Amino acid sequence: MKVEELIQEVNKNVEQLDFVTTRKLIEENIEVLSKHKVLLKSNARELLKLLTERLDAGYEPISRQDMATVIALNSYATKFDIRSMKLIVKDKAKLLLRRDVIEYLNKDAKVLLEGMGVIEKIS
């Protein structure tokens, strides 16, 4: 994909508020987009800046499967479905050790997981 096409695709996805696709495009082409960030729309530039800072801080990008797990945890926490949460925690314990993943949890999930002793209490 040419640089112009890539930038056009990123800008189009940002306009359509498709941030998942935009994030994936940016993650896959972060070096190229960093060199041509002046051609990106402001929301795309901010997303590029955020992703660059996260990579520099040592966070690895969250996969689609991991994000689906977080969404399921949030849903079960909202419904207060502890049994389902325990099943996910049993299978995905390593995922909850990552600090960046905890930022995606809603308040209900954080409180329940803290109560279960799965994650550390957040001050």
The first five atom37 places (N, CA, C, CB, O) and aatype in JSON, in Angstrom:
{
  "aatype": [12, 11, 19, 6, 6, 10, 9, 5, 6, 19, 2, 11, 2, 19, 6, 5, 10, 3, 13, 19, 16, 16, 1, 11, 10, 9, 6, 6, 2, 9, 6, 19, 10, 15, 11, 8, 11, 19, 10, 10, 11, 15, 2, 0, 1, 6, 10, 10, 11, 10, 10, 16, 6, 1, 10, 3, 0, 7, 18, 6, 14, 9, 15, 1, 5, 3, 12, 0, 16, 19, 9, 0, 10, 2, 15, 18, 0, 16, 11, 13, 3, 9, 1, 15, 12, 11, 10, 9, 19, 11, 3, 11, 0, 11, 10, 10, 10, 1, 1, 3, 19, 9, 6, 18, 10, 2, 11, 3, 0, 11, 19, 10, 10, 6, 7, 12, 7, 19, 9, 6, 11, 9, 15],
  "atom_mask": [
    [1, 1, 1, 1, 1],
    [1, 1, 1, 1, 1],
    [1, 1, 1, 1, 1],
    [1, 1, 1, 1, 1],
    [1, 1, 1, 1, 1],
    [1, 1, 1, 1, 1],
    [1, 1, 1, 1, 1],
    [1, 1, 1, 1, 1],
    [1, 1, 1, 1, 1],
    [1, 1, 1, 1, 1],
    [1, 1, 1, 1, 1],
    [1, 1, 1, 1, 1],
    [1, 1, 1, 1, 1],
    [1, 1, 1, 1, 1],
    [1, 1, 1, 1, 1],
    [1, 1, 1, 1, 1],
    [1, 1, 1, 1, 1],
    [1, 1, 1, 1, 1],
    [1, 1, 1, 1, 1],
    [1, 1, 1, 1, 1],
    [1, 1, 1, 1, 1],
    [1, 1, 1, 1, 1],
    [1, 1, 1, 1, 1],
    [1, 1, 1, 1, 1],
    [1, 1, 1, 1, 1],
    [1, 1, 1, 1, 1],
    [1, 1, 1, 1, 1],
    [1, 1, 1, 1, 1],
    [1, 1, 1, 1, 1],
    [1, 1, 1, 1, 1],
    [1, 1, 1, 1, 1],
    [1, 1, 1, 1, 1],
    [1, 1, 1, 1, 1],
    [1, 1, 1, 1, 1],
    [1, 1, 1, 1, 1],
    [1, 1, 1, 1, 1],
    [1, 1, 1, 1, 1],
    [1, 1, 1, 1, 1],
    [1, 1, 1, 1, 1],
    [1, 1, 1, 1, 1],
    [1, 1, 1, 1, 1],
    [1, 1, 1, 1, 1],
    [1, 1, 1, 1, 1],
    [1, 1, 1, 1, 1],
    [1, 1, 1, 1, 1],
    [1, 1, 1, 1, 1],
    [1, 1, 1, 1, 1],
    [1, 1, 1, 1, 1],
    [1, 1, 1, 1, 1],
    [1, 1, 1, 1, 1],
    [1, 1, 1, 1, 1],
    [1, 1, 1, 1, 1],
    [1, 1, 1, 1, 1],
    [1, 1, 1, 1, 1],
    [1, 1, 1, 1, 1],
    [1, 1, 1, 1, 1],
    [1, 1, 1, 1, 1],
    [1, 1, 1, 0, 1],
    [1, 1, 1, 1, 1],
    [1, 1, 1, 1, 1],
    [1, 1, 1, 1, 1],
    [1, 1, 1, 1, 1],
    [1, 1, 1, 1, 1],
    [1, 1, 1, 1, 1],
    [1, 1, 1, 1, 1],
    [1, 1, 1, 1, 1],
    [1, 1, 1, 1, 1],
    [1, 1, 1, 1, 1],
    [1, 1, 1, 1, 1],
    [1, 1, 1, 1, 1],
    [1, 1, 1, 1, 1],
    [1, 1, 1, 1, 1],
    [1, 1, 1, 1, 1],
    [1, 1, 1, 1, 1],
    [1, 1, 1, 1, 1],
    [1, 1, 1, 1, 1],
    [1, 1, 1, 1, 1],
    [1, 1, 1, 1, 1],
    [1, 1, 1, 1, 1],
    [1, 1, 1, 1, 1],
    [1, 1, 1, 1, 1],
    [1, 1, 1, 1, 1],
    [1, 1, 1, 1, 1],
    [1, 1, 1, 1, 1],
    [1, 1, 1, 1, 1],
    [1, 1, 1, 1, 1],
    [1, 1, 1, 1, 1],
    [1, 1, 1, 1, 1],
    [1, 1, 1, 1, 1],
    [1, 1, 1, 1, 1],
    [1, 1, 1, 1, 1],
    [1, 1, 1, 1, 1],
    [1, 1, 1, 1, 1],
    [1, 1, 1, 1, 1],
    [1, 1, 1, 1, 1],
    [1, 1, 1, 1, 1],
    [1, 1, 1, 1, 1],
    [1, 1, 1, 1, 1],
    [1, 1, 1, 1, 1],
    [1, 1, 1, 1, 1],
    [1, 1, 1, 1, 1],
    [1, 1, 1, 1, 1],
    [1, 1, 1, 1, 1],
    [1, 1, 1, 1, 1],
    [1, 1, 1, 1, 1],
    [1, 1, 1, 1, 1],
    [1, 1, 1, 1, 1],
    [1, 1, 1, 1, 1],
    [1, 1, 1, 1, 1],
    [1, 1, 1, 1, 1],
    [1, 1, 1, 1, 1],
    [1, 1, 1, 1, 1],
    [1, 1, 1, 1, 1],
    [1, 1, 1, 1, 1],
    [1, 1, 1, 0, 1],
    [1, 1, 1, 1, 1],
    [1, 1, 1, 0, 1],
    [1, 1, 1, 1, 1],
    [1, 1, 1, 1, 1],
    [1, 1, 1, 1, 1],
    [1, 1, 1, 1, 1],
    [1, 1, 1, 1, 1],
    [1, 1, 1, 1, 1]
  ],
  "atom_positions": [
    [[0.84, -1.17, 0.0], [0.0, 0.0, 0.0], [0.89, 1.23, 0.0], [-0.96, 0.0, 1.21], [1.83, 1.33, 0.79]],
    [[0.59, 2.17, -0.86], [1.36, 3.4, -0.94], [1.06, 4.29, 0.26], [1.07, 4.14, -2.24], [0.02, 4.15, 0.91]],
    [[1.97, 5.19, 0.54], [1.83, 6.09, 1.68], [0.56, 6.93, 1.54], [3.06, 6.99, 1.81], [-0.18, 7.11, 2.51]],
    [[0.31, 7.44, 0.35], [-0.88, 8.29, 0.13], [-2.16, 7.51, 0.38], [-0.88, 8.87, -1.3], [-3.1, 8.02, 0.98]],
    [[-2.2, 6.26, -0.1], [-3.37, 5.41, 0.11], [-3.57, 5.09, 1.59], [-3.24, 4.12, -0.7], [-4.69, 5.09, 2.08]],
    [[-2.47, 4.83, 2.28], [-2.53, 4.52, 3.69], [-3.08, 5.7, 4.48], [-1.14, 4.14, 4.21], [-3.97, 5.54, 5.31]],
    [[-2.56, 6.88, 4.21], [-3.02, 8.08, 4.9], [-4.49, 8.35, 4.6], [-2.16, 9.29, 4.51], [-5.25, 8.73, 5.49]],
    [[-4.87, 8.17, 3.36], [-6.26, 8.37, 2.97], [-7.17, 7.37, 3.7], [-6.41, 8.22, 1.43], [-8.26, 7.72, 4.16]],
    [[-6.73, 6.14, 3.8], [-7.51, 5.11, 4.49], [-7.64, 5.41, 5.98], [-6.86, 3.73, 4.29], [-8.72, 5.27, 6.55]],
    [[-6.55, 5.83, 6.62], [-6.58, 6.18, 8.04], [-7.53, 7.35, 8.26], [-5.16, 6.53, 8.56], [-8.36, 7.31, 9.17]],
    [[-7.41, 8.4, 7.44], [-8.28, 9.56, 7.58], [-9.75, 9.21, 7.36], [-7.86, 10.66, 6.61], [-10.63, 9.73, 8.05]],
    [[-10.02, 8.33, 6.41], [-11.4, 7.92, 6.13], [-11.98, 7.17, 7.33], [-11.46, 7.04, 4.86], [-13.12, 7.4, 7.72]],
    [[-11.19, 6.27, 7.9], [-11.66, 5.51, 9.06], [-11.88, 6.39, 10.28], [-10.67, 4.41, 9.4], [-12.8, 6.15, 11.06]],
    [[-11.06, 7.41, 10.44], [-11.23, 8.34, 11.56], [-12.52, 9.13, 11.37], [-10.02, 9.29, 11.67], [-13.26, 9.34, 12.34]],
    [[-12.8, 9.57, 10.16], [-14.03, 10.31, 9.88], [-15.26, 9.45, 10.18], [-14.06, 10.77, 8.42], [-16.27, 9.96, 10.66]],
    [[-15.17, 8.15, 9.89], [-16.29, 7.24, 10.12], [-16.32, 6.73, 11.57], [-16.2, 6.07, 9.16], [-17.15, 5.9, 11.91]],
    [[-15.42, 7.23, 12.4], [-15.3, 6.85, 13.81], [-15.04, 5.36, 13.99], [-16.57, 7.24, 14.56], [-15.47, 4.75, 14.97]],
    [[-14.33, 4.78, 13.05], [-13.93, 3.37, 13.12], [-12.52, 3.33, 13.7], [-13.98, 2.68, 11.7], [-11.54, 3.12, 12.99]],
    [[-12.44, 3.51, 15.01], [-11.14, 3.63, 15.66], [-10.42, 2.3, 15.8], [-11.3, 4.25, 17.01], [-9.19, 2.28, 15.92]],
    [[-11.14, 1.2, 15.78], [-10.49, -0.11, 15.86], [-9.66, -0.36, 14.61], [-11.54, -1.23, 16.03], [-8.49, -0.75, 14.7]],
    [[-10.26, -0.14, 13.45], [-9.54, -0.32, 12.18], [-8.4, 0.69, 12.08], [-10.49, -0.17, 10.98], [-7.3, 0.36, 11.64]],
    [[-8.68, 1.92, 12.5], [-7.65, 2.96, 12.46], [-6.47, 2.58, 13.34], [-8.23, 4.31, 12.92], [-5.31, 2.73, 12.94]],
    [[-6.75, 2.08, 14.54], [-5.68, 1.67, 15.46], [-4.84, 0.56, 14.84], [-6.26, 1.22, 16.81], [-3.61, 0.6, 14.92]],
    [[-5.49, -0.42, 14.23], [-4.75, -1.52, 13.61], [-3.87, -1.02, 12.46], [-5.71, -2.59, 13.1], [-2.71, -1.44, 12.33]],
    [[-4.41, -0.14, 11.64], [-3.62, 0.42, 10.53], [-2.41, 1.18, 11.05], [-4.48, 1.34, 9.66], [-1.31, 1.06, 10.52]],
    [[-2.63, 1.96, 12.09], [-1.53, 2.75, 12.65], [-0.48, 1.84, 13.27], [-2.06, 3.75, 13.71], [0.72, 2.04, 13.07]],
    [[-0.92, 0.83, 14.03], [0.04, -0.09, 14.66], [0.89, -0.82, 13.62], [-0.7, -1.1, 15.53], [2.08, -1.03, 13.84]],
    [[0.28, -1.2, 12.51], [1.0, -1.93, 11.48], [1.96, -1.04, 10.69], [0.03, -2.59, 10.54], [2.93, -1.53, 10.11]],
    [[1.69, 0.26, 10.65], [2.48, 1.18, 9.83], [2.96, 2.39, 10.63], [1.66, 1.65, 8.63], [2.99, 3.5, 10.12]],
    [[3.32, 2.17, 11.87], [3.62, 3.29, 12.77], [4.84, 4.1, 12.32], [3.84, 2.77, 14.17], [4.85, 5.32, 12.48]],
    [[5.84, 3.45, 11.78], [7.04, 4.18, 11.36], [6.73, 5.1, 10.17], [8.17, 3.19, 10.98], [7.13, 6.27, 10.16]],
    [[6.02, 4.57, 9.2], [5.68, 5.36, 8.0], [4.79, 6.53, 8.37], [4.99, 4.48, 6.95], [4.99, 7.66, 7.91]],
    [[3.79, 6.27, 9.2], [2.85, 7.33, 9.58], [3.51, 8.39, 10.46], [1.65, 6.74, 10.3], [3.13, 9.56, 10.41]],
    [[4.48, 7.99, 11.25], [5.19, 8.97, 12.08], [5.94, 9.98, 11.22], [6.17, 8.26, 13.02], [6.05, 11.16, 11.57]],
    [[6.45, 9.51, 10.09], [7.17, 10.41, 9.18], [6.23, 11.35, 8.44], [7.98, 9.61, 8.18], [6.64, 12.45, 8.05]],
    [[4.98, 10.94, 8.24], [4.02, 11.72, 7.46], [2.82, 12.15, 8.3], [3.55, 10.93, 6.26], [1.72, 12.28, 7.77]],
    [[3.02, 12.37, 9.6], [1.89, 12.66, 10.47], [1.21, 13.99, 10.18], [2.33, 12.63, 11.89], [0.06, 14.19, 10.58]],
    [[1.89, 14.9, 9.51], [1.26, 16.18, 9.19], [0.11, 16.02, 8.2], [2.29, 17.15, 8.64], [-0.75, 16.89, 8.1]],
    [[0.1, 14.92, 7.47], [-0.97, 14.67, 6.5], [-2.2, 14.01, 7.13], [-0.45, 13.79, 5.37], [-3.24, 13.89, 6.49]],
    [[-2.07, 13.6, 8.4], [-3.18, 12.96, 9.1], [-4.11, 14.0, 9.71], [-2.65, 12.01, 10.18], [-3.69, 15.1, 10.05]],
    [[-5.38, 13.63, 9.85], [-6.33, 14.5, 10.54], [-6.0, 14.52, 12.02], [-7.81, 14.02, 10.31], [-5.27, 13.65, 12.51]],
    [[-6.52, 15.49, 12.73], [-6.13, 15.69, 14.13], [-6.43, 14.47, 15.01], [-6.83, 16.92, 14.69], [-5.61, 14.12, 15.86]],
    [[-7.58, 13.83, 14.83], [-7.88, 12.64, 15.63], [-6.91, 11.51, 15.34], [-9.31, 12.17, 15.36], [-6.49, 10.8, 16.25]],
    [[-6.55, 11.34, 14.09], [-5.58, 10.3, 13.72], [-4.2, 10.62, 14.3], [-5.51, 10.16, 12.18], [-3.48, 9.72, 14.73]],
    [[-3.83, 11.9, 14.29], [-2.54, 12.29, 14.89], [-2.52, 12.0, 16.38], [-2.27, 13.79, 14.64], [-1.51, 11.52, 16.91]],
    [[-3.63, 12.28, 17.06], [-3.7, 12.02, 18.49], [-3.62, 10.52, 18.78], [-4.99, 12.6, 19.08], [-2.96, 10.09, 19.72]],
    [[-4.29, 9.73, 17.97], [-4.23, 8.28, 18.12], [-2.82, 7.76, 17.85], [-5.23, 7.6, 17.17], [-2.34, 6.88, 18.56]],
    [[-2.17, 8.3, 16.85], [-0.77, 7.95, 16.56], [0.13, 8.31, 17.73], [-0.28, 8.67, 15.28], [0.99, 7.52, 18.13]],
    [[-0.07, 9.48, 18.29], [0.73, 9.93, 19.43], [0.51, 9.0, 20.63], [0.37, 11.39, 19.81], [1.47, 8.61, 21.3]],
    [[-0.74, 8.65, 20.9], [-1.07, 7.77, 22.01], [-0.43, 6.39, 21.83], [-2.58, 7.63, 22.15], [0.17, 5.85, 22.76]],
    [[-0.55, 5.83, 20.63], [0.02, 4.51, 20.38], [1.54, 4.52, 20.44], [-0.44, 4.0, 19.03], [2.15, 3.57, 20.92]],
    [[2.15, 5.59, 19.95], [3.59, 5.72, 20.01], [4.07, 5.79, 21.46], [4.05, 6.96, 19.24], [5.06, 5.15, 21.83]],
    [[3.36, 6.58, 22.28], [3.73, 6.69, 23.69], [3.59, 5.35, 24.41], [2.87, 7.75, 24.39], [4.42, 4.98, 25.24]],
    [[2.53, 4.62, 24.09], [2.31, 3.32, 24.73], [3.4, 2.33, 24.32], [0.93, 2.76, 24.36], [3.89, 1.57, 25.16]],
    [[3.79, 2.33, 23.06], [4.86, 1.44, 22.61], [6.19, 1.81, 23.25], [4.99, 1.47, 21.08], [6.97, 0.94, 23.63]],
    [[6.45, 3.12, 23.37], [7.68, 3.58, 24.0], [7.72, 3.21, 25.49], [7.82, 5.1, 23.84], [8.79, 2.97, 26.04]],
    [[6.55, 3.16, 26.12], [6.47, 2.81, 27.54], [6.57, 1.3, 27.76], [5.16, 3.33, 28.13], [6.66, 0.84, 28.9]],
    [[6.57, 0.53, 26.68], [6.75, -0.91, 26.8], [5.48, -1.73, 26.73], [0.0, 0.0, 0.0], [5.52, -2.95, 26.88]],
    [[4.34, -1.08, 26.52], [3.09, -1.83, 26.38], [3.02, -2.45, 25.0], [1.86, -0.92, 26.64], [3.33, -1.8, 24.0]],
    [[2.59, -3.71, 24.96], [2.38, -4.33, 23.66], [0.92, -4.13, 23.27], [2.76, -5.86, 23.69], [0.05, -4.06, 24.14]],
    [[0.64, -4.03, 22.0], [-0.74, -3.79, 21.56], [-1.67, -4.91, 22.01], [-0.8, -3.65, 20.03], [-1.29, -6.08, 22.02]],
    [[-2.88, -4.56, 22.37], [-3.85, -5.55, 22.81], [-4.5, -6.18, 21.57], [-4.93, -4.9, 23.73], [-4.91, -5.49, 20.64]],
    [[-4.58, -7.49, 21.58], [-5.12, -8.2, 20.42], [-6.64, -8.16, 20.42], [-4.62, -9.65, 20.4], [-7.27, -7.82, 21.43]],
    [[-7.21, -8.52, 19.31], [-8.67, -8.54, 19.18], [-9.27, -9.57, 20.14], [-9.09, -8.85, 17.72], [-10.32, -9.33, 20.73]],
    [[-8.62, -10.71, 20.28], [-9.11, -11.76, 21.17], [-9.05, -11.3, 22.63], [-8.28, -13.06, 20.98], [-9.98, -11.55, 23.4]],
    [[-7.96, -10.63, 23.0], [-7.85, -10.12, 24.36], [-8.9, -9.04, 24.63], [-6.45, -9.56, 24.61], [-9.47, -8.98, 25.72]],
    [[-9.16, -8.21, 23.63], [-10.17, -7.17, 23.79], [-11.56, -7.8, 23.94], [-10.15, -6.2, 22.58], [-12.38, -7.3, 24.7]],
    [[-11.82, -8.88, 23.22], [-13.1, -9.59, 23.36], [-13.25, -10.15, 24.78], [-13.21, -10.72, 22.32], [-14.35, -10.16, 25.34]],
    [[-12.16, -10.62, 25.35], [-12.19, -11.12, 26.72], [-12.51, -10.0, 27.7], [-10.85, -11.77, 27.09], [-13.3, -10.19, 28.62]],
    [[-11.9, -8.85, 27.51], [-12.16, -7.7, 28.38], [-13.62, -7.26, 28.27], [-11.21, -6.53, 28.04], [-14.26, -6.94, 29.28]],
    [[-14.13, -7.23, 27.06], [-15.53, -6.85, 26.84], [-16.47, -7.84, 27.53], [-15.85, -6.77, 25.34], [-17.47, -7.44, 28.13]],
    [[-16.14, -9.12, 27.45], [-16.95, -10.14, 28.13], [-16.9, -9.95, 29.64], [-16.47, -11.55, 27.75], [-17.92, -10.05, 30.32]],
    [[-15.71, -9.68, 30.19], [-15.6, -9.43, 31.63], [-16.43, -8.23, 32.04], [-14.13, -9.2, 32.02], [-17.12, -8.27, 33.06]],
    [[-16.38, -7.17, 31.26], [-17.17, -5.97, 31.56], [-18.66, -6.28, 31.53], [-16.84, -4.85, 30.57], [-19.42, -5.82, 32.39]],
    [[-19.08, -7.05, 30.56], [-20.49, -7.41, 30.44], [-20.95, -8.27, 31.62], [-20.74, -8.17, 29.12], [-22.0, -8.02, 32.2]],
    [[-20.16, -9.27, 31.97], [-20.52, -10.14, 33.09], [-20.51, -9.36, 34.41], [-19.55, -11.33, 33.17], [-21.35, -9.6, 35.28]],
    [[-19.59, -8.43, 34.56], [-19.53, -7.64, 35.78], [-20.76, -6.75, 35.91], [-18.26, -6.79, 35.81], [-21.3, -6.59, 37.01]],
    [[-21.21, -6.18, 34.8], [-22.39, -5.33, 34.82], [-23.63, -6.14, 35.21], [-22.59, -4.66, 33.45], [-24.52, -5.64, 35.9]],
    [[-23.68, -7.39, 34.75], [-24.8, -8.28, 35.06], [-24.62, -9.0, 36.4], [-24.99, -9.31, 33.94], [-25.5, -9.73, 36.84]],
    [[-23.48, -8.78, 37.04], [-23.1, -9.43, 38.3], [-23.11, -10.95, 38.16], [-24.06, -9.0, 39.43], [-23.6, -11.67, 39.03]],
    [[-22.56, -11.42, 37.06], [-22.46, -12.85, 36.77], [-21.07, -13.33, 37.19], [-22.72, -13.14, 35.25], [-20.16, -13.46, 36.37]],
    [[-20.93, -13.6, 38.48], [-19.63, -13.95, 39.06], [-19.12, -15.28, 38.51], [-19.73, -14.03, 40.59], [-17.92, -15.44, 38.27]],
    [[-20.02, -16.23, 38.31], [-19.6, -17.55, 37.82], [-18.89, -17.44, 36.47], [-20.82, -18.48, 37.7], [-17.84, -18.04, 36.27]],
    [[-19.47, -16.68, 35.56], [-18.85, -16.51, 34.24], [-17.53, -15.76, 34.34], [-19.8, -15.77, 33.3], [-16.58, -16.06, 33.62]],
    [[-17.48, -14.78, 35.25], [-16.22, -14.05, 35.44], [-15.12, -14.99, 35.93], [-16.41, -12.88, 36.44], [-13.98, -14.91, 35.47]],
    [[-15.47, -15.88, 36.85], [-14.48, -16.83, 37.37], [-13.96, -17.75, 36.28], [-15.08, -17.66, 38.51], [-12.77, -18.08, 36.25]],
    [[-14.84, -18.16, 35.37], [-14.4, -19.02, 34.26], [-13.41, -18.3, 33.36], [-15.61, -19.5, 33.45], [-12.42, -18.88, 32.93]],
    [[-13.7, -17.03, 33.07], [-12.78, -16.25, 32.23], [-11.45, -16.05, 32.95], [-13.4, -14.89, 31.86], [-10.38, -16.2, 32.35]],
    [[-11.52, -15.71, 34.22], [-10.29, -15.49, 35.0], [-9.45, -16.76, 35.04], [-10.62, -15.02, 36.43], [-8.22, -16.7, 34.96]],
    [[-10.09, -17.89, 35.17], [-9.38, -19.17, 35.21], [-8.61, -19.4, 33.91], [-10.37, -20.33, 35.46], [-7.47, -19.87, 33.93]],
    [[-9.24, -19.07, 32.77], [-8.62, -19.31, 31.48], [-7.65, -18.21, 31.06], [-9.67, -19.46, 30.44], [-6.69, -18.48, 30.33]],
    [[-7.88, -16.99, 31.51], [-7.11, -15.83, 31.02], [-6.41, -15.08, 32.15], [-8.02, -14.87, 30.28], [-6.37, -13.85, 32.15]],
    [[-5.86, -15.8, 33.1], [-5.21, -15.18, 34.25], [-4.03, -14.3, 33.83], [-4.74, -16.25, 35.23], [-3.83, -13.23, 34.41]],
    [[-3.25, -14.74, 32.85], [-2.09, -13.97, 32.41], [-2.49, -12.61, 31.85], [-1.31, -14.75, 31.36], [-1.77, -11.62, 32.01]],
    [[-3.64, -12.58, 31.18], [-4.11, -11.34, 30.58], [-4.34, -10.27, 31.65], [-5.39, -11.58, 29.79], [-4.06, -9.1, 31.42]],
    [[-4.85, -10.67, 32.79], [-5.17, -9.7, 33.85], [-3.94, -9.25, 34.63], [-6.19, -10.3, 34.8], [-4.05, -8.38, 35.5]],
    [[-2.8, -9.81, 34.34], [-1.56, -9.35, 34.97], [-1.0, -8.12, 34.27], [-0.52, -10.46, 34.96], [-0.15, -7.41, 34.82]],
    [[-1.48, -7.87, 33.06], [-1.0, -6.71, 32.29], [-1.69, -5.44, 32.78], [-1.24, -6.92, 30.77], [-2.92, -5.38, 32.84]],
    [[-0.9, -4.44, 33.11], [-1.44, -3.16, 33.59], [-2.29, -2.45, 32.53], [-0.29, -2.24, 34.01], [-3.3, -1.83, 32.87]],
    [[-1.89, -2.55, 31.28], [-2.62, -1.83, 30.23], [-4.0, -2.43, 30.0], [-1.83, -1.85, 28.94], [-4.91, -1.71, 29.57]],
    [[-4.18, -3.7, 30.27], [-5.49, -4.34, 30.08], [-6.46, -3.88, 31.16], [-5.35, -5.88, 30.1], [-7.65, -3.73, 30.89]],
    [[-5.97, -3.65, 32.35], [-6.83, -3.23, 33.46], [-7.47, -1.88, 33.17], [-6.02, -3.17, 34.77], [-8.56, -1.59, 33.66]],
    [[-6.81, -1.05, 32.37], [-7.37, 0.25, 32.01], [-8.64, 0.12, 31.19], [-6.34, 1.07, 31.25], [-9.46, 1.04, 31.17]],
    [[-8.83, -1.01, 30.51], [-10.01, -1.23, 29.68], [-11.21, -1.76, 30.47], [-9.67, -2.18, 28.56], [-12.32, -1.81, 29.94]],
    [[-11.0, -2.16, 31.7], [-12.09, -2.69, 32.51], [-12.98, -1.57, 33.03], [-11.54, -3.51, 33.69], [-12.5, -0.49, 33.35]],
    [[-14.29, -1.83, 33.11], [-15.19, -0.82, 33.69], [-15.11, -0.9, 35.21], [-16.65, -1.03, 33.19], [-14.46, -1.79, 35.76]],
    [[-15.77, 0.02, 35.88], [-15.68, 0.09, 37.34], [-16.23, -1.16, 38.01], [-16.43, 1.31, 37.86], [-15.66, -1.65, 38.99]],
    [[-17.33, -1.69, 37.48], [-17.9, -2.9, 38.07], [-16.9, -4.05, 38.02], [-19.18, -3.3, 37.33], [-16.7, -4.76, 39.01]],
    [[-16.28, -4.24, 36.87], [-15.32, -5.33, 36.72], [-14.11, -5.12, 37.63], [-14.85, -5.43, 35.25], [-13.64, -6.07, 38.25]],
    [[-13.63, -3.89, 37.73], [-12.48, -3.63, 38.6], [-12.81, -3.96, 40.05], [-12.03, -2.17, 38.49], [-12.02, -4.6, 40.74]],
    [[-13.98, -3.52, 40.52], [-14.37, -3.77, 41.91], [-14.52, -5.25, 42.18], [-15.68, -3.04, 42.24], [-14.03, -5.76, 43.19]],
    [[-15.2, -5.96, 41.28], [-15.39, -7.4, 41.49], [-14.07, -8.17, 41.42], [-16.36, -7.94, 40.45], [-13.83, -9.06, 42.23]],
    [[-13.21, -7.83, 40.47], [-11.93, -8.53, 40.35], [-11.01, -8.2, 41.53], [-11.25, -8.16, 39.04], [-10.25, -9.06, 41.98]],
    [[-11.08, -6.97, 42.04], [-10.32, -6.64, 43.24], [-10.82, -7.44, 44.43], [-10.4, -5.13, 43.54], [-10.03, -7.96, 45.21]],
    [[-12.15, -7.55, 44.56], [-12.74, -8.34, 45.64], [-12.39, -9.81, 45.56], [0.0, 0.0, 0.0], [-12.24, -10.47, 46.58]],
    [[-12.25, -10.31, 44.35], [-11.88, -11.72, 44.15], [-10.38, -11.92, 44.36], [-12.29, -12.19, 42.74], [-9.92, -13.06, 44.45]],
    [[-9.62, -10.85, 44.45], [-8.17, -10.94, 44.63], [-7.42, -11.2, 43.33], [0.0, 0.0, 0.0], [-6.25, -11.6, 43.36]],
    [[-8.06, -10.96, 42.2], [-7.44, -11.22, 40.9], [-6.52, -10.08, 40.52], [-8.51, -11.42, 39.82], [-5.42, -10.32, 40.01]],
    [[-6.94, -8.85, 40.75], [-6.1, -7.69, 40.45], [-5.85, -6.92, 41.73], [-6.77, -6.76, 39.39], [-6.59, -7.05, 42.71]],
    [[-4.8, -6.14, 41.71], [-4.46, -5.33, 42.88], [-5.41, -4.16, 42.98], [-2.99, -4.83, 42.81], [-5.93, -3.67, 41.98]],
    [[-5.63, -3.72, 44.21], [-6.49, -2.55, 44.42], [-5.82, -1.33, 43.83], [-6.78, -2.33, 45.91], [-4.63, -1.09, 44.01]],
    [[-6.62, -0.55, 43.1], [-6.11, 0.64, 42.44], [-6.38, 1.83, 43.34], [-6.77, 0.84, 41.03], [-7.52, 2.07, 43.75]],
    [[-5.34, 2.56, 43.65], [-5.48, 3.71, 44.58], [-6.06, 4.89, 43.89], [-4.15, 4.08, 45.18], [-6.24, 5.94, 44.51]]
  ]
}
